Amino acid sequence: MDESSDYTPPQVWTWNKANGGQFANINRPVAGPTHDKELPVGRHPLQLYSLATPNGVKVTVMLEELLALGHAGAEYDAWLIRINEGDQFGSGFVAVNPNSKIPALMDRSAPTPVRVFESGAILLYLAEKFGAFLPTVPADRAACLSWLFWQMGSAPYLGGGFGHFYAYAPTKIEYAIDRFAMEVKRQLDVLDRRLAEAPYLAGDQYTIADMAVWPWYGALAKGLVYGAGEFLQVESYTHVQRWTDRIAERPAVQRGRRVNRVWGDLDSQLAERHDAGDFESGGHALDAAP
């Protein structure tokens, strides 16, 4: 590999708006809203503002799993946030999530609404609120939270690291792709070794740890993200494959994966979800992909 480079970092970095590849139109070095736009509010206690990226799917799977257990208080409205169009920079969304990332949740079940952002925090908030999918035995709870936070720390290397340089960067940089491919394969091996010991990440129970990891690494294991299945030899991680298939069979997971999805086969899409009947009716049709 040629280690030479014509680029020398300047003493002070400056923002080049034309640089950034596919996502240059929404990436910027400052926070805060870019425009005034209030968020809609539906009739349910929980208001979710999201998109069916892996981070968004975590939360809709959790909500559908709670409803499947009979927790009526987990009924929710799921509003579509088109991140490629900058919806996450509207004033209403930034008021819920100052980090301008999906998903964002408003819990209006109490007199004073509670905002929750960051997907892992939302999973933990809902698990504690409803007393579900979070073990109570201290050792098992510790295992669950360890794997939950493992995902939060590891997935940026998969998405923002490997995914960006392998699939989205305007130029292919061998060093960057090799660096992040090595890390992603290490992560897959970490998961594979753990899942050789137990059916789920926290042990015998299906928990929020599995809900957090599955949308990222389950999709990766099936070659559904970045077109990188063969490149990473994902089929060799047999325990991850078994775990992935087992979770994908859950009806609540199948429903959750559809919510706020506006691409792929039409029968896999549900742009917005305001009632359980939307899964049968097709919900509220919205035009244009994100």
Buried (B, 14 or more C-beta within 10 A) or exposed (E): EEEEEEEEEEEEEEEEEEEBEEEEEBEBEEEEBBEEBEBEEBEBBBBBBBBBBBBBBBBBBBBBBBBBEEBEBBBBBBBBBBBEEBBBBBBBBBBBBBEBBBBBBBBBEEEEEEEBBBBBEBBBBBBEBBEBBBBEEEEBBEBBBEBBBBBBEBBEBBBEBBBBBBBBBEEEEEEBBEBBBEBBBEBBEBBBEBBEEBBBBBBEBBBBBBBBBBBBBBBBBBBEBBEBBEBBEBEEBEBBBBBBEBBBEBEBBBBBBBBBBBEEEEEEBBBBBBBEEBBEEEBEEEEEEB
